[in-house]
């Protein structure tokens, strides 16, 4: 069943991926899918989409009601030059009872044209990784990995977010060698199911892939070209709705956790 008379679809919560757009096009062949607004519960409307643009990540700041800044992840200083990635911090000028000043909303962005208030959203920042609609913090993964490795200091690692077969996957790259990689990956998956209800729910409903682990070396971790630090989170999912990237775009998939047999912004 299709609805050919529908002309416009407004979405919020997350960006649309290529497979999601294909499903919507099948059901609503003549409808255009556009983001409604860039919104957070704590700050309100931060920006609105720019019409007649091929890039759905492009937004215009909600000035003068909100001051939106893109801050350097290391120094916290505002970024003004286009094309440089930073964290979004927002100030709401309408809230008087409880002011919101330079609130870190948890997203990354670049200025497309700072003079016109145009920015390009690039996904979540390094504090949390969003897989499906489940958020998993870097601290949680660090804690579980410490337990799995016997209490020793966790080695350098980074999160790679990717998407294949219409579902998100979190790949954890760990710069270490272990005796049984598959067993360690399975242990991480089981600990996440115990400690993280949204992750367990998503796995049970087959909404995301189980967490995957790649045991590698430090030289294979992606570094920030300016600071030479390990980049905590790399989002390789296509947020523009173009065809999906190759599954092996992050390198060899060395080991993956196996599900337990008993459990199967745009605006926010």
C-alpha positions in Angstrom: 0.0 0.0 0.0 1.3 3.4 -0.9 0.2 7.0 -0.5 1.1 8.8 -3.7 -0.8 12.0 -2.7 1.5 12.7 0.2 4.0 15.5 -0.7 6.0 16.3 2.5 7.4 14.2 5.4 8.9 16.0 8.4 11.1 14.0 10.7 12.9 14.6 13.9 15.1 12.7 16.4 17.9 11.6 14.1 19.1 11.8 10.6 17.7 9.5 7.9 19.9 6.9 6.4 19.8 5.7 2.8 17.9 2.5 3.6 15.3 4.5 5.6 14.8 6.9 2.8 14.4 4.0 0.3 11.6 2.6 2.6 9.8 5.9 2.8 10.1 6.4 -1.0 8.5 3.0 -1.5 5.6 3.9 0.7 5.3 7.6 -0.3 6.7 7.9 -3.8 6.1 11.6 -4.3 6.9 12.9 -0.8 10.0 14.8 0.1 11.6 13.9 3.5 13.0 16.9 5.3 14.1 17.6 8.9 11.7 19.6 11.0 14.2 21.4 13.2 17.3 21.0 15.2 16.0 20.8 18.8 17.1 19.8 22.3 14.9 19.4 25.3 17.2 21.5 27.5 17.8 24.5 25.1 14.9 24.4 22.7 15.1 25.1 19.0 18.7 25.6 18.0 18.5 25.8 14.3 16.1 25.3 11.3 16.8 23.4 8.1 17.8 25.4 5.0 15.2 24.8 2.2 16.2 23.9 -1.4 19.5 22.4 -0.4 20.9 19.0 -1.4 22.6 18.5 1.9 20.0 17.7 4.7 22.7 18.4 7.3 22.7 22.1 6.6 20.9 24.3 9.2 20.5 28.0 10.0 20.9 29.1 13.7 17.8 30.2 15.6 19.1 33.8 16.0 18.5 36.0 18.0 16.7 33.6 20.4 19.6 31.2 20.7 23.4 31.8 20.6 24.9 28.7 19.0 28.7 28.3 19.1 31.0 25.6 17.7 33.8 25.1 20.3 37.2 23.5 20.0 37.0 20.0 21.7 40.3 20.5 23.4 40.3 24.2 24.5 36.6 25.1 24.5 37.3 28.2 22.5 34.9 29.2 19.8 35.6 28.2 16.2 34.9 30.8 13.5 36.5 29.4 10.4 34.4 27.2 8.1 35.1 23.5 7.7 36.6 22.9 11.1 34.9 20.4 13.4 33.9 21.3 16.9 31.3 20.6 19.6 28.1 22.6 19.7 27.4 24.7 22.8 24.2 26.7 23.1 22.9 29.6 25.1 19.1 30.2 25.3 18.2 33.9 25.7 14.5 33.3 26.4 14.8 31.3 29.5 15.0 33.6 32.6 14.0 31.3 35.5 16.7 28.7 34.7 19.3 30.2 32.3 21.0 27.8 29.9 24.5 29.2 29.1 27.0 27.5 26.8 25.3 24.2 27.3 27.1 21.3 25.5 24.3 19.6 23.5 26.5 16.6 22.6 26.8 17.1 18.8 29.5 17.9 16.4 29.3 20.5 13.6 31.2 22.7 11.2 30.4 26.2 10.1 29.4 26.4 6.4 29.0 30.2 6.5 29.4 31.7 10.0 28.4 35.1 8.9 25.0 33.8 7.7 24.6 31.5 10.6 24.8 28.3 8.5 26.3 25.2 10.0 26.5 21.5 9.0 25.7 18.8 11.6 28.1 15.9 11.8 26.7 13.6 14.4 27.3 13.0 18.1 30.4 14.1 20.0 32.9 11.8 21.7 31.1 11.6 25.1 28.5 9.1 24.0 28.0 6.8 21.0 24.4 6.5 19.7 23.6 3.2 18.2 20.1 3.1 16.9 18.5 5.2 19.6 20.5 3.6 22.4 23.3 5.8 23.8 26.5 4.1 25.2 29.0 6.2 27.0 32.8 5.8 26.5 33.1 5.5 30.3 30.8 2.5 30.3 32.8 0.7 27.6 36.1 1.6 29.4 34.8 0.2 32.7 33.6 -3.1 31.1 36.9 -3.5 29.2 38.9 -3.0 32.4 36.9 -5.9 34.0 37.4 -8.1 31.0 41.2 -7.5 31.0 41.5 -8.4 34.7 41.5 -5.0 36.3 44.5 -3.6 34.4 44.4 -0.1 32.9 42.5 -0.3 29.6 44.6 0.2 26.5 44.0 2.9 23.9 40.7 2.4 22.1 38.2 4.2 19.9 34.6 3.7 18.8 33.7 3.3 15.2 30.0 3.7 14.3 28.9 2.1 11.0 25.7 0.9 9.4 25.1 -2.1 7.2 22.0 -4.3 6.4 19.7 -1.4 7.6 21.1 -1.5 11.2 23.7 0.4 13.2 26.8 -1.3 14.6 29.3 -0.2 17.3 32.8 -1.4 16.6 35.3 -1.0 19.4 38.9 -0.8 18.3 41.3 -1.8 21.1 45.0 -1.5 20.8 45.9 -4.7 22.6 46.4 -8.4 22.0 44.5 -11.0 23.9 44.6 -14.8 24.1 40.9 -15.3 23.0 39.6 -12.3 21.1 36.2 -13.9 20.4 35.7 -14.6 24.1 36.5 -11.1 25.1 34.2 -9.7 22.5 31.4 -12.0 23.7 32.1 -10.9 27.3 31.7 -7.2 26.4 28.4 -7.9 24.6 27.0 -9.8 27.7 28.1 -7.1 30.1 26.4 -4.4 28.0 23.2 -6.5 28.0 23.3 -6.7 31.8 24.2 -3.0 32.5 22.6 -1.2 29.6 18.8 -1.7 29.2 18.4 0.2 25.9 21.2 -1.9 24.4 19.6 -5.1 25.6 16.2 -4.0 24.3 17.6 -3.1 20.9 19.4 -6.4 20.6 16.2 -8.3 21.6 14.2 -6.5 19.0 17.0 -6.9 16.3 17.2 -3.1 15.9 21.1 -3.0 16.0 24.0 -5.3 15.5 25.8 -6.8 18.5 28.8 -4.8 19.6 31.9 -5.8 17.6 35.6 -5.7 18.8 38.7 -5.3 16.7 42.0 -6.0 18.5 44.6 -4.0 16.7 47.7 -1.8 17.3 48.1 1.8 18.3 49.3 2.9 14.8 46.0 1.7 13.3 43.9 4.0 15.5 42.8 7.3 13.9 44.5 10.4 15.4 43.6 14.0 15.5 45.9 15.7 13.0 46.3 18.8 15.2 46.8 17.2 18.6 48.0 13.6 17.7 45.5 12.3 20.2 43.4 9.2 19.6 40.0 10.2 18.1 37.5 8.7 20.6 34.6 8.3 18.2 34.5 7.9 14.4 31.1 8.0 12.8 31.3 6.3 9.4 27.5 6.2 8.8 26.2 8.1 5.9 24.1 11.0 7.2 23.3 12.4 3.8 21.1 9.6 2.6 23.4 8.4 -0.2 24.1 4.7 -0.8 25.6 2.9 2.1 29.4 2.6 2.5 31.2 -0.7 2.3 31.0 -2.8 5.4 34.8 -3.2 5.5 35.6 0.5 5.3 37.1 0.5 8.8 39.5 -2.4 8.1 39.4 -6.1 8.9 36.6 -7.3 11.2 38.7 -9.5 13.5 36.1 -10.6 16.1 32.5 -10.0 16.9 30.3 -10.8 19.9 27.6 -13.4 19.4 24.1 -12.6 20.6 22.8 -14.8 23.5 20.4 -17.4 22.1 17.8 -16.4 24.7 17.8 -12.7 23.6 17.6 -11.9 20.2 19.1 15.6 15.8 18.2 16.9 13.2 15.9 17.6 16.0 15.8 15.6 19.2 
